[in-house]
Amino acid sequence: MPQEEKPFNLLRWFSVLSLLSISAITVFSAVLLSRLLSEKMIQRDAVLTMEFVQTLLEDQETAAYFGSAGADPSSEVLENFFEKMASMPEVVRTNVYAKDGTIIWSNDRRFIGHRFDPNPQLEEALSGRLAVHSGESGRPMKPEHVFDEAVPYFAEFYIPIWDGGKEAVAGVVEVYKSPVSLFREIEQGRRRVWLSALLGGLFLYATLFWIVRRAAAVIRRQRERQAATANELTRLQGQLVQAEKLSAIGELVSGVAHELNNPLTSIIGFSELLLTAPEPGSIQKRLKIIQSEALRCSKIIENLLAFARREAFSPRETDLHALLKRTLEIKARPFLLDDIEVKVDFEDSLPAVSADESQIQQVFMNILNNAQQAMMEKTDRRTLVIEGRRKEGFIQIVFKDSGPGIPEALLPKIFDPFFTTKPVGVGTGLGLSVSYGIIKAHGGRLFAESRRGGGAQIYVELPIEPIGVPVREGAEEVAGAPSRGDRAVLSGKRILVVDDEAHIVEMIRNALLQRGADVTTAPDGPEALAWIERRPFDLILTDIKMPRMDGVDLFTSIIHLSPDFSEKVIFLTGDTLNPRTREFLDRGGHSFLAKPFEIEQLLDAVLKKLNPAPNAEPRKGR
């Protein structure tokens, strides 16, 4: 089965990603706006400074001196101009450059006569444009960015000076300002920008979060409704599967009744003959016949109960060939009576698949029932061929019947629910539909073809699981294959047998006594508890359904008396189809023997419990 995908947590991912995205956008916007604000405000101050300088030049007609050859910077006119510029508010230094880039005057005499290259702002001013630059005195970008005063921030303006005809740049005035009030306004503006960006980002995040939270709630409710719908569909599908099982069981009732009546007739007849048998030899022969017929009844009931058992989907490592054989055993008698020949051809060493045995057996039974009903429309030879092979990562099983086949127009419809070509009252029309759902849930394919010349072919394909498929665990049925051997190891073992069926108790008691065991019997739970309090036992065999106190309550009381007894109990039950019984056995991983059982199976189970394999770990329930 594919692993279930975890639901996408929209709210969580939105909270993280949107917070990161909005934070990044907010920071980027704030930085961009802050820089833009600073540049615009400094540019505005530079323009005002340039206008002031140009006004001075015009009032004092100083520009003509820059353009005249051999102008002396120390002349009274120029000196007066320089002094006025240096006395401007917030000015920390003033430099005047000639056309060749040499400083011809400065209020800091150290710079007069020097030339600083490269100086892109100066070159820009010499080309006739206002150049602006700002920085921090602690991190100088040019050699001339050295101040005697403490100047945390400065703005550097390069103002072009035009000659008298305003046709060419005669020089450049460089003004260094430390506009504290301007930088203070810039800082306040930056704070407002950051605050606005932060509040805007928070508002945007809160708005989107509210919207997405509402959307997530709607999606969650839709997902819950979908899950509820899916659960309801699963429940209904389970009911359909069980209904189809009951329908199939109903069709098998007459055959099963006949199957059971035949061996029971033999058992009753030979039992009566034993009562009147004069010679011991004939008794032995008739006893073997009774045993054989009783085992035949047991096998019929075992197959029928396995088919009818209702369980949740629980895949385990499954041999499809062996499962098909068990299913054919159920249909053996009906096929024989209807003169249907079955041929099985499976490739050797086909790998096991991960499948729910009960559900796959349901699929096999539905296909076999359909094939049987289809072939009953023919009076000539009836043959069912079943082939199994490996094909492209799947195990493919093909059922080929010799019936009339399926019309081409009906092939696309045969897996639809309630579609049937049978007369009213025959079948439910759900068999192949339910089977299709089961195979699809296993990751396989189910499809049909109609053969030329008559007959239908149904294909079942199940994916091959890799080695290491987990096997379902639960209650452990300790009855192995019957084996005969020396049972002297039971000598001296104290065994308590608890069952309200006197004949079963007597049979078990005699079987254990013959092997040397010390056997004590009790007809119910209270008497068994009384024996347990009086003497120790190596093993307890107990039925589950008993009057006064059932086997479950008895086990609980035994564990209360001595927890060590939890691994010294084998349950005997013919009620494995009961959900309460099955739940108890599976939950505790308890050992049990399903009735009816053979004496050799009983002895094997007892030995297995008394002499566990070395390093064996106890089985755990589901």
Backbone torsions as a table, in degrees:
resi	resn	phi	psi	omega
1	MET	NA	138.8	178.2
2	PRO	-67.6	146.0	-179.4
3	GLN	-70.1	136.8	-178.6
4	GLU	-68.3	132.3	-179.0
5	GLU	-81.1	137.4	179.1
6	LYS	-71.4	141.1	-180.0
7	PRO	-66.8	145.8	-179.7
8	PHE	-75.6	125.0	-179.5
9	ASN	-87.6	91.9	-175.3
10	LEU	-62.4	-45.7	-174.6
11	LEU	-64.5	-42.3	-178.5
12	ARG	-64.2	-48.4	-178.8
13	TRP	-66.2	-38.5	177.6
14	PHE	-63.9	-42.6	-178.6
15	SER	-57.2	-43.1	-177.5
16	VAL	-74.7	-53.1	-174.1
17	LEU	-68.3	-41.2	-179.8
18	SER	-68.5	-35.9	177.5
19	LEU	-62.9	-44.1	178.4
20	LEU	-65.0	-43.4	-177.4
21	SER	-66.8	-48.3	-178.3
22	ILE	-66.1	-37.1	177.5
23	SER	-62.4	-44.4	179.8
24	ALA	-63.2	-44.0	179.5
25	ILE	-64.9	-40.5	179.9
26	THR	-63.0	-47.0	-179.7
27	VAL	-63.6	-45.3	-179.8
28	PHE	-61.2	-44.7	-179.3
29	SER	-64.6	-42.5	-178.8
30	ALA	-64.4	-44.0	178.8
31	VAL	-62.8	-44.3	-178.8
32	LEU	-63.6	-46.6	-179.1
33	LEU	-67.1	-38.5	178.8
34	SER	-62.1	-44.8	-179.6
35	ARG	-65.9	-42.7	178.7
36	LEU	-61.7	-42.8	179.4
37	LEU	-61.6	-45.2	-179.7
38	SER	-61.8	-46.7	-178.3
39	GLU	-62.8	-42.4	-178.4
40	LYS	-65.6	-41.9	-178.0
41	MET	-69.4	-40.5	177.3
42	ILE	-67.5	-39.0	177.7
43	GLN	-62.8	-39.7	178.5
44	ARG	-63.7	-42.9	178.8
45	ASP	-64.9	-36.3	178.5
46	ALA	-64.3	-41.7	178.9
47	VAL	-63.0	-43.1	178.9
48	LEU	-62.7	-41.4	178.6
49	THR	-63.8	-42.8	178.9
50	MET	-61.9	-42.5	179.4
51	GLU	-62.9	-37.8	179.1
52	PHE	-65.7	-43.7	-179.5
53	VAL	-63.7	-45.6	-178.6
54	GLN	-65.8	-31.4	175.8
55	THR	-65.8	-42.3	177.2
56	LEU	-60.5	-43.1	-179.1
57	LEU	-60.9	-41.5	-177.9
58	GLU	-71.9	-41.2	-178.1
59	ASP	-64.1	-42.1	-175.7
60	GLN	-97.3	2.4	-180.0
61	GLU	50.9	43.6	-176.7
62	THR	-81.8	-27.0	-175.3
63	ALA	-57.0	-29.2	-178.3
64	ALA	-66.7	-29.6	-179.1
65	TYR	-69.4	-32.5	179.2
66	PHE	-68.3	-32.3	-176.4
67	GLY	-86.7	-16.0	-177.9
68	SER	-80.5	145.7	-179.5
69	ALA	-71.0	139.4	177.0
70	GLY	69.9	26.6	178.3
71	ALA	-63.3	133.6	-178.2
72	ASP	-95.7	118.3	-178.6
73	PRO	-63.1	-21.5	-177.4
74	SER	-87.0	3.4	178.3
75	SER	-63.4	157.8	-174.2
76	GLU	-62.5	-39.8	-177.6
77	VAL	-64.6	-49.5	-179.1
78	LEU	-66.7	-40.9	-179.4
79	GLU	-61.6	-39.4	178.2
80	ASN	-64.3	-40.6	178.8
81	PHE	-64.1	-44.1	-179.2
82	PHE	-62.8	-41.8	-178.3
83	GLU	-64.7	-38.5	179.8
84	LYS	-66.5	-38.7	177.8
85	MET	-66.0	-40.9	-178.1
86	ALA	-68.3	-22.4	-178.7
87	SER	-90.8	6.7	178.1
88	MET	-65.9	150.1	-179.3
89	PRO	-58.5	140.3	173.2
90	GLU	66.0	10.5	177.6
91	VAL	-85.1	126.2	-180.0
92	VAL	-105.0	-19.2	176.8
93	ARG	-161.0	146.0	175.2
94	THR	-133.1	128.0	176.0
95	ASN	-120.0	143.4	175.2
96	VAL	-120.7	126.7	-176.6
97	TYR	-107.0	140.5	170.7
98	ALA	-79.2	176.8	-177.5
99	LYS	-63.9	-25.8	-179.0
100	ASP	-87.3	4.7	176.8
101	GLY	88.8	8.4	179.2
102	THR	-91.1	139.7	177.9
103	ILE	-76.1	117.5	-178.7
104	ILE	-99.0	-16.0	175.3
105	TRP	-155.3	146.3	176.0
106	SER	-158.2	146.0	175.0
107	ASN	-75.8	-3.4	169.9
108	ASP	-114.1	101.3	-170.2
109	ARG	-58.8	-17.4	-178.4
110	ARG	-64.3	-24.3	-172.7
111	PHE	-95.0	-11.1	-176.8
112	ILE	-65.4	132.3	178.9
113	GLY	88.5	-4.6	-179.1
114	HIS	-94.0	159.1	177.0
115	ARG	-133.8	128.2	-176.7
116	PHE	-113.5	113.5	178.0
117	ASP	-119.4	148.4	-8.7
118	PRO	-79.9	156.6	-179.9
119	ASN	-143.4	84.1	-175.0
120	PRO	-62.2	-33.6	-179.6
121	GLN	-66.1	-39.3	178.5
122	LEU	-64.2	-43.0	179.4
123	GLU	-62.5	-37.3	178.6
124	GLU	-65.4	-41.2	179.3
125	ALA	-67.4	-38.6	179.2
126	LEU	-65.4	-22.2	176.5
127	SER	-84.1	-1.4	173.8
128	GLY	105.0	8.7	-179.4
129	ARG	-115.7	147.3	175.6
130	LEU	-69.0	129.3	179.2
131	ALA	-115.5	136.5	-176.2
132	VAL	-127.1	141.2	177.2
133	HIS	-149.9	143.7	178.1
134	SER	-135.8	158.8	-179.3
135	GLY	-175.0	-169.9	179.3
136	GLU	-116.5	137.4	-177.9
137	SER	-67.2	-24.7	179.4
138	GLY	-73.6	-13.5	-179.3
139	ARG	-131.3	73.0	-175.6
140	PRO	-65.4	137.7	177.2
141	MET	-103.1	-14.6	178.0
142	LYS	-133.3	157.2	179.1
143	PRO	-60.7	-31.1	-176.7
144	GLU	-80.5	-2.0	179.7
145	HIS	-82.6	57.2	178.3
146	VAL	-128.6	127.1	-175.0
147	PHE	-126.2	145.2	176.5
148	ASP	-75.5	-32.9	-179.3
149	GLU	-86.9	164.9	175.7
150	ALA	-80.1	104.6	-178.2
151	VAL	-120.1	99.5	-178.6
152	PRO	-66.3	-43.6	-179.8
153	TYR	-130.0	151.0	177.4
154	PHE	-146.1	155.7	173.9
155	ALA	-120.6	134.4	-174.5
156	GLU	-117.4	116.9	-177.3
157	PHE	-113.5	128.0	174.8
158	TYR	-106.7	111.3	-173.5
159	ILE	-109.8	118.3	178.9
160	PRO	-71.0	142.2	177.4
161	ILE	-115.1	121.1	-176.8
162	TRP	-90.8	153.9	178.5
163	ASP	-70.9	-179.3	-174.9
164	GLY	-60.2	-34.2	179.5
165	GLY	-87.8	-0.7	-179.8
166	LYS	55.5	37.6	178.3
167	GLU	-105.6	-22.3	-178.9
168	ALA	-146.6	155.3	178.8
169	VAL	-79.0	124.0	-179.8
170	ALA	-91.5	-22.7	-178.9
171	GLY	-178.8	-176.4	-178.6
172	VAL	-136.7	135.6	173.5
173	VAL	-103.2	122.6	177.7
174	GLU	-104.3	121.5	-178.6
175	VAL	-115.5	120.4	173.3
176	TYR	-96.6	121.9	178.9
177	LYS	-121.7	149.0	170.9
178	SER	-118.2	76.1	-173.4
179	PRO	-76.5	84.0	-176.4
180	VAL	-58.5	-46.0	-179.1
181	SER	-63.4	-38.8	179.3
182	LEU	-65.6	-46.0	178.9
183	PHE	-65.3	-31.5	176.3
184	ARG	-65.5	-42.7	176.9
185	GLU	-65.2	-39.2	178.0
186	ILE	-62.4	-42.3	-180.0
187	GLU	-64.2	-42.7	176.9
188	GLN	-62.7	-40.9	178.0
189	GLY	-63.2	-40.1	177.2
190	ARG	-61.2	-43.3	179.6
191	ARG	-61.8	-41.8	178.4
192	ARG	-63.6	-40.4	178.2
193	VAL	-61.8	-47.5	179.7
194	TRP	-62.8	-42.6	179.4
195	LEU	-63.9	-43.3	179.0
196	SER	-64.0	-42.3	179.1
197	ALA	-63.9	-40.7	179.7
198	LEU	-65.3	-47.2	179.9
199	LEU	-64.2	-40.1	178.0
200	GLY	-63.6	-41.4	177.8
201	GLY	-64.1	-42.4	178.5
202	LEU	-63.9	-41.8	179.3
203	PHE	-63.3	-44.4	178.5
204	LEU	-62.3	-44.0	179.9
205	TYR	-63.2	-45.1	-178.8
206	ALA	-63.8	-40.7	-179.9
207	THR	-64.5	-48.2	180.0
208	LEU	-65.7	-37.7	179.1
209	PHE	-62.4	-41.8	178.7
210	TRP	-62.6	-43.8	-179.7
211	ILE	-64.3	-46.3	-177.9
212	VAL	-68.0	-34.4	177.8
213	ARG	-63.0	-42.2	175.8
214	ARG	-62.4	-43.5	179.8
215	ALA	-63.5	-41.3	179.3
216	ALA	-62.9	-38.1	178.7
217	ALA	-64.6	-41.5	178.2
218	VAL	-63.7	-44.5	179.4
219	ILE	-62.7	-41.1	179.9
220	ARG	-62.9	-42.1	178.2
221	ARG	-64.9	-39.2	177.4
222	GLN	-64.7	-40.4	178.7
223	ARG	-64.3	-40.7	178.9
224	GLU	-64.4	-40.3	177.8
225	ARG	-65.6	-39.2	177.7
226	GLN	-64.2	-41.6	178.4
227	ALA	-63.2	-42.1	178.3
228	ALA	-63.2	-40.4	178.3
229	THR	-64.9	-42.3	179.0
230	ALA	-63.2	-41.5	177.9
231	ASN	-63.2	-39.7	179.2
232	GLU	-66.2	-40.7	177.8
233	LEU	-63.9	-40.1	177.8
234	THR	-62.6	-42.6	179.5
235	ARG	-62.9	-44.3	-179.7
236	LEU	-65.8	-37.9	177.5
237	GLN	-63.5	-41.0	176.8
238	GLY	-60.9	-39.0	178.0
239	GLN	-66.0	-38.7	177.9
240	LEU	-64.3	-42.7	178.4
241	VAL	-60.3	-46.0	-178.7
242	GLN	-67.1	-37.6	178.5
243	ALA	-63.8	-39.8	178.5
244	GLU	-67.2	-35.8	175.9
245	LYS	-61.6	-46.3	-178.8
246	LEU	-63.7	-36.1	176.7
247	SER	-63.4	-44.5	179.2
248	ALA	-65.0	-39.4	178.2
249	ILE	-63.3	-38.5	178.0
250	GLY	-59.5	-39.5	178.5
251	GLU	-68.6	-24.5	-178.0
252	LEU	-89.1	-11.5	-171.2
253	VAL	-57.3	-46.0	-176.7
254	SER	-64.4	-41.8	179.2
255	GLY	-66.0	-41.7	179.8
256	VAL	-65.8	-40.9	178.1
257	ALA	-59.1	-42.7	178.2
258	HIS	-65.4	-41.3	179.6
259	GLU	-60.5	-41.1	-178.1
260	LEU	-76.0	-37.5	-176.9
261	ASN	-63.8	-36.2	-179.6
262	ASN	-62.0	-55.1	179.7
263	PRO	-66.6	-32.3	179.0
264	LEU	-65.4	-35.9	176.8
265	THR	-61.8	-41.6	178.5
266	SER	-64.2	-43.1	-178.7
267	ILE	-61.7	-47.1	-178.7
268	ILE	-64.0	-45.0	-177.6
269	GLY	-64.1	-46.9	-178.7
270	PHE	-69.8	-28.6	175.2
271	SER	-64.3	-41.0	178.1
272	GLU	-66.1	-38.4	178.4
273	LEU	-64.1	-35.2	179.9
274	LEU	-62.7	-34.7	-178.9
275	LEU	-65.4	-23.0	-176.8
276	THR	-117.2	7.4	-176.3
277	ALA	-69.8	127.1	-178.0
278	PRO	-84.1	-29.0	-173.7
279	GLU	-115.6	142.7	-177.7
280	PRO	-61.9	-32.7	-177.4
281	GLY	-60.5	-43.2	-179.3
282	SER	-67.6	-29.1	178.4
283	ILE	-63.6	-45.3	-179.7
284	GLN	-60.4	-43.5	-178.7
285	LYS	-64.7	-42.4	-177.9
286	ARG	-71.3	-32.4	176.6
287	LEU	-63.5	-39.7	178.4
288	LYS	-64.1	-37.0	177.5
289	ILE	-65.3	-43.0	178.9
290	ILE	-60.8	-44.4	179.7
291	GLN	-62.1	-43.9	-178.9
292	SER	-62.9	-44.1	-178.9
293	GLU	-69.2	-35.7	177.3
294	ALA	-64.9	-41.3	177.2
295	LEU	-64.1	-33.1	176.9
296	ARG	-64.5	-43.6	175.2
297	CYS	-59.9	-44.1	-179.1
298	SER	-60.0	-41.8	-178.3
299	LYS	-66.7	-39.8	178.6
300	ILE	-62.6	-45.2	-179.5
301	ILE	-66.6	-39.8	-179.7
302	GLU	-61.0	-45.6	179.7
303	ASN	-65.4	-40.7	-179.4
304	LEU	-65.8	-42.0	179.0
305	LEU	-67.1	-39.3	178.2
306	ALA	-62.4	-37.7	179.3
307	PHE	-71.3	-37.7	-175.2
308	ALA	-82.5	-16.1	-174.5
309	ARG	-60.7	134.5	179.9
310	ARG	-105.7	118.6	-178.6
311	GLU	-136.9	156.7	172.9
312	ALA	-68.0	157.7	179.3
313	PHE	-56.1	119.4	-176.1
314	SER	-147.0	92.7	-176.8
315	PRO	-72.5	147.4	174.5
316	ARG	-145.5	167.7	178.1
317	GLU	-66.2	120.5	-169.1
318	THR	-128.0	131.2	173.2
319	ASP	-90.5	106.2	-175.0
320	LEU	-65.4	-33.2	179.6
321	HIS	-64.4	-46.7	179.2
322	ALA	-64.9	-38.7	179.4
323	LEU	-65.1	-39.5	178.0
324	LEU	-64.5	-40.2	178.9
325	LYS	-60.3	-43.5	179.5
326	ARG	-63.1	-37.3	179.3
327	THR	-68.5	-39.9	178.5
328	LEU	-65.7	-28.1	177.1
329	GLU	-62.7	-36.1	178.3
330	ILE	-66.4	-38.0	-176.3
331	LYS	-91.0	1.5	-173.8
332	ALA	-58.0	-48.7	-177.6
333	ARG	-66.9	-47.4	177.1
334	PRO	-59.5	-38.3	177.8
335	PHE	-65.3	-39.3	179.9
336	LEU	-63.8	-43.8	-178.6
337	LEU	-67.7	-30.6	179.9
338	ASP	-92.5	8.9	176.2
339	ASP	58.9	45.8	178.5
340	ILE	-105.8	123.7	178.3
341	GLU	-93.5	130.9	-179.0
342	VAL	-112.0	128.5	176.4
343	LYS	-120.1	125.3	-179.0
344	VAL	-114.3	125.9	-179.2
345	ASP	-133.0	98.4	179.6
346	PHE	-110.7	141.2	173.3
347	GLU	-62.5	150.5	178.5
348	ASP	-72.3	148.2	172.2
349	SER	57.5	42.0	173.6
350	LEU	-72.0	135.9	-178.5
351	PRO	-71.2	159.3	175.9
352	ALA	-75.2	160.2	176.5
353	VAL	-123.0	162.2	174.8
354	SER	-89.5	112.0	-174.2
355	ALA	-153.7	157.9	172.3
356	ASP	-86.2	110.2	-173.2
357	GLU	-58.1	-42.4	-177.5
358	SER	-62.0	-42.8	-177.8
359	GLN	-71.1	-40.6	179.2
360	ILE	-67.2	-35.8	175.6
361	GLN	-63.7	-35.8	175.0
362	GLN	-59.2	-43.0	179.0
363	VAL	-62.5	-48.5	179.3
364	PHE	-57.5	-43.9	-177.4
365	MET	-64.4	-41.2	179.0
366	ASN	-62.4	-43.4	-179.2
367	ILE	-66.4	-41.6	178.9
368	LEU	-63.8	-40.7	178.5
369	ASN	-63.0	-43.7	179.6
370	ASN	-64.0	-41.9	179.0
371	ALA	-63.1	-42.1	179.6
372	GLN	-61.3	-47.2	-179.1
373	GLN	-65.3	-36.7	179.4
374	ALA	-66.4	-42.0	-177.2
375	MET	-73.2	-17.3	178.4
376	MET	-69.5	-13.0	177.3
377	GLU	-78.2	-9.0	179.3
378	LYS	-108.6	147.4	-179.8
379	THR	-102.9	-13.9	179.9
380	ASP	-86.5	-159.0	-172.6
381	ARG	-62.4	132.1	-179.3
382	ARG	-111.7	119.9	-176.2
383	THR	-133.8	136.4	174.6
384	LEU	-121.6	117.5	179.0
385	VAL	-106.8	128.8	-179.7
386	ILE	-121.7	120.6	-177.9
387	GLU	-117.9	142.7	177.8
388	GLY	-130.0	131.5	-178.1
389	ARG	-153.7	163.4	174.2
390	ARG	-88.1	136.0	-179.7
391	LYS	-150.3	108.8	172.0
392	GLU	51.3	52.9	177.2
393	GLY	81.0	6.5	179.7
394	PHE	-126.2	157.3	164.4
395	ILE	-97.3	119.7	-177.9
396	GLN	-107.3	126.1	176.0
397	ILE	-116.4	126.2	-176.5
398	VAL	-115.5	127.0	176.5
399	PHE	-105.4	115.4	-178.6
400	LYS	-115.2	111.8	178.6
401	ASP	-103.6	164.5	-179.1
402	SER	-103.3	28.0	178.9
403	GLY	-76.3	-166.7	-176.8
404	PRO	-75.2	-9.4	-179.7
405	GLY	88.4	-179.5	-177.8
406	ILE	-116.6	125.7	177.6
407	PRO	-58.4	142.8	-177.7
408	GLU	-55.6	-36.7	-177.4
409	ALA	-68.2	-22.5	-177.1
410	LEU	-96.6	-12.7	-177.4
411	LEU	-54.8	-43.2	-179.2
412	PRO	-69.0	-12.6	-172.7
413	LYS	-103.4	-11.1	-168.6
414	ILE	-67.7	-18.4	178.6
415	PHE	-97.1	5.2	177.1
416	ASP	-75.4	143.2	178.0
417	PRO	-60.3	137.4	174.6
418	PHE	68.6	8.5	176.1
419	PHE	-83.6	128.7	179.6
420	THR	-153.7	148.0	174.6
421	THR	-104.9	4.6	-177.2
422	LYS	-82.2	160.0	177.5
423	PRO	-62.9	160.6	178.5
424	VAL	-59.6	132.7	-179.9
425	GLY	93.4	-8.5	178.4
426	VAL	-107.7	107.6	179.5
427	GLY	80.1	171.4	-176.9
428	THR	-111.6	-13.2	-175.1
429	GLY	77.5	13.6	-177.5
430	LEU	-112.1	-12.0	-172.1
431	GLY	-55.6	-56.2	-177.9
432	LEU	-72.4	-30.9	177.7
433	SER	-64.8	-46.9	177.2
434	VAL	-62.3	-41.9	179.7
435	SER	-62.4	-40.4	178.5
436	TYR	-60.7	-43.6	178.3
437	GLY	-63.6	-38.8	179.7
438	ILE	-64.5	-48.3	-178.3
439	ILE	-65.3	-39.6	178.5
440	LYS	-63.3	-39.9	178.1
441	ALA	-63.6	-25.0	177.3
442	HIS	-86.3	1.8	-178.2
443	GLY	79.7	19.1	-177.5
444	GLY	-109.3	-164.9	-178.2
445	ARG	-135.3	144.6	176.1
446	LEU	-135.2	120.4	180.0
447	PHE	-150.0	168.9	-173.5
448	ALA	-134.1	153.8	173.4
449	GLU	-137.4	154.2	175.3
450	SER	-107.0	127.7	-175.1
451	ARG	-83.1	147.8	174.3
452	ARG	-67.4	137.7	-179.1
453	GLY	86.0	5.3	177.1
454	GLY	106.7	153.3	179.0
455	GLY	99.4	154.2	179.3
456	ALA	-118.4	152.9	175.8
457	GLN	-123.9	122.2	176.6
458	ILE	-109.4	127.2	-178.1
459	TYR	-106.9	126.3	173.4
460	VAL	-114.9	121.4	-179.9
461	GLU	-124.6	125.5	178.8
462	LEU	-123.6	137.6	-177.1
463	PRO	-68.0	144.6	177.3
464	ILE	-80.6	124.2	178.9
465	GLU	-83.9	145.7	174.7
466	PRO	-66.9	164.3	178.6
467	ILE	-60.1	140.2	178.0
468	GLY	101.2	18.4	176.6
469	VAL	-64.0	129.1	-178.1
470	PRO	-66.7	135.2	179.5
471	VAL	-95.9	134.1	179.6
472	ARG	-61.2	135.3	178.4
473	GLU	-112.2	157.7	178.2
474	GLY	-178.9	-140.0	177.4
475	ALA	-65.0	147.2	-177.1
476	GLU	-107.1	113.7	174.8
477	GLU	-81.9	115.2	-169.6
478	VAL	-87.8	0.2	179.1
479	ALA	-79.0	114.8	176.9
480	GLY	-95.0	-166.8	176.9
481	ALA	-68.5	139.1	-179.6
482	PRO	-58.8	136.0	176.7
483	SER	-142.4	146.4	-177.1
484	ARG	-111.5	140.2	-179.5
485	GLY	-177.4	-167.0	-177.5
486	ASP	-75.6	121.5	-179.7
487	ARG	-107.7	19.5	-177.6
488	ALA	-64.9	-16.5	-179.0
489	VAL	-65.1	-13.0	177.1
490	LEU	-81.0	-5.2	-177.9
491	SER	-59.0	124.1	177.5
492	GLY	84.6	-6.6	179.3
493	LYS	-76.5	129.2	-179.0
494	ARG	-91.1	116.2	-175.1
495	ILE	-124.3	131.6	177.3
496	LEU	-104.6	126.3	179.1
497	VAL	-111.5	123.7	-176.8
498	VAL	-122.7	115.4	178.3
499	ASP	-163.8	142.5	-180.0
500	ASP	-85.8	-6.6	176.5
501	GLU	-89.3	107.1	-173.8
502	ALA	-60.8	-37.7	-177.3
503	HIS	-68.5	-36.9	178.3
504	ILE	-67.4	-42.7	178.5
505	VAL	-59.5	-42.9	-177.8
506	GLU	-66.2	-40.1	179.6
507	MET	-63.8	-46.1	-179.1
508	ILE	-65.4	-42.4	-178.9
509	ARG	-59.9	-47.1	-179.2
510	ASN	-63.9	-40.2	-179.6
511	ALA	-63.1	-41.4	-178.8
512	LEU	-74.6	-37.3	179.0
513	LEU	-63.0	-37.4	-180.0
514	GLN	-63.7	-21.3	179.7
515	ARG	-101.2	10.9	172.0
516	GLY	92.3	6.7	-178.5
517	ALA	-76.9	153.8	172.8
518	ASP	-94.2	105.0	-168.9
519	VAL	-107.1	132.5	172.2
520	THR	-120.5	139.5	-177.7
521	THR	-119.8	154.0	176.8
522	ALA	-146.1	137.8	-177.6
523	PRO	-83.4	-10.6	-178.3
524	ASP	-158.3	178.3	-176.4
525	GLY	-65.8	-48.9	-178.0
526	PRO	-57.3	-42.5	179.7
527	GLU	-68.1	-35.2	176.9
528	ALA	-62.5	-42.1	178.8
529	LEU	-62.5	-37.7	179.1
530	ALA	-63.2	-41.2	177.3
531	TRP	-65.4	-40.6	-178.7
532	ILE	-63.1	-35.1	179.3
533	GLU	-72.6	-23.8	-176.8
534	ARG	-89.3	-31.4	-175.5
535	ARG	-150.5	154.0	178.9
536	PRO	-80.4	153.4	178.3
537	PHE	-131.5	146.0	175.8
538	ASP	-83.4	-24.8	-176.8
539	LEU	-157.8	147.6	178.0
540	ILE	-126.3	125.8	172.5
541	LEU	-107.0	120.4	-176.4
542	THR	-137.4	140.3	172.3
543	ASP	-71.3	163.7	178.1
544	ILE	-98.1	-48.7	-179.2
545	LYS	-91.7	108.6	-179.7
546	MET	-143.3	154.0	176.0
547	PRO	-72.5	162.2	177.5
548	ARG	70.5	-54.2	178.4
549	MET	-150.0	119.2	-178.4
550	ASP	-79.9	176.0	-175.8
551	GLY	-65.6	-30.4	178.9
552	VAL	-66.0	-47.4	179.4
553	ASP	-66.7	-35.8	177.1
554	LEU	-62.7	-44.1	179.5
555	PHE	-61.4	-42.1	178.8
556	THR	-61.4	-41.6	179.6
557	SER	-67.8	-38.8	178.8
558	ILE	-62.7	-45.0	179.6
559	ILE	-63.4	-34.3	178.3
560	HIS	-66.2	-36.7	178.9
561	LEU	-73.4	-43.2	-177.9
562	SER	-153.0	107.3	-179.6
563	PRO	-59.3	-22.1	-178.8
564	ASP	-64.9	-18.7	-176.9
565	PHE	-75.6	-6.9	-176.8
566	SER	-60.3	-28.9	180.0
567	GLU	-101.9	12.9	-177.6
568	LYS	-119.2	23.6	-176.5
569	VAL	-124.6	132.8	170.0
570	ILE	-117.5	125.1	179.8
571	PHE	-89.1	141.2	176.5
572	LEU	-112.2	124.2	-177.1
573	THR	-152.3	143.9	170.2
574	GLY	-110.6	15.5	-172.9
575	ASP	-118.2	41.4	-176.8
576	THR	-69.0	-14.4	179.1
577	LEU	-82.0	-16.0	-179.8
578	ASN	-68.8	124.7	-177.6
579	PRO	-58.6	-38.8	-178.9
580	ARG	-65.6	-42.4	178.0
581	THR	-62.9	-45.8	-177.9
582	ARG	-64.9	-39.7	-179.9
583	GLU	-64.0	-42.4	179.6
584	PHE	-62.9	-46.0	-178.2
585	LEU	-65.9	-42.0	-177.7
586	ASP	-71.6	-41.3	-175.4
587	ARG	-63.3	-39.3	-178.4
588	GLY	-94.5	-4.7	-178.0
589	GLY	62.2	36.7	-173.5
590	HIS	-78.8	150.3	174.5
591	SER	-78.7	140.5	179.7
592	PHE	-151.5	159.6	173.1
593	LEU	-119.3	125.7	179.1
594	ALA	-85.5	127.5	176.6
595	LYS	-78.3	145.7	-4.8
596	PRO	-80.5	156.3	178.2
597	PHE	-136.5	158.5	177.4
598	GLU	-86.8	158.4	-179.1
599	ILE	-61.3	-40.2	-179.7
600	GLU	-64.6	-35.2	176.2
601	GLN	-66.2	-39.6	177.0
602	LEU	-60.7	-46.9	-178.0
603	LEU	-65.9	-38.8	176.4
604	ASP	-61.5	-41.4	-179.9
605	ALA	-65.2	-40.6	-180.0
606	VAL	-64.5	-46.3	179.0
607	LEU	-62.8	-40.2	179.8
608	LYS	-61.8	-38.0	-178.4
609	LYS	-76.3	-37.6	-178.7
610	LEU	-77.7	-27.5	-178.3
611	ASN	-129.6	73.9	-178.7
612	PRO	-63.9	152.4	179.7
613	ALA	-64.2	145.5	180.0
614	PRO	-58.8	139.5	176.4
615	ASN	62.7	15.9	178.6
616	ALA	-75.7	136.0	178.2
617	GLU	-94.4	143.1	179.5
618	PRO	-64.2	144.7	178.6
619	ARG	-76.4	142.7	179.9
620	LYS	-107.8	147.2	177.1
621	GLY	-79.0	168.1	-179.7
622	ARG	-72.4	NA	NA
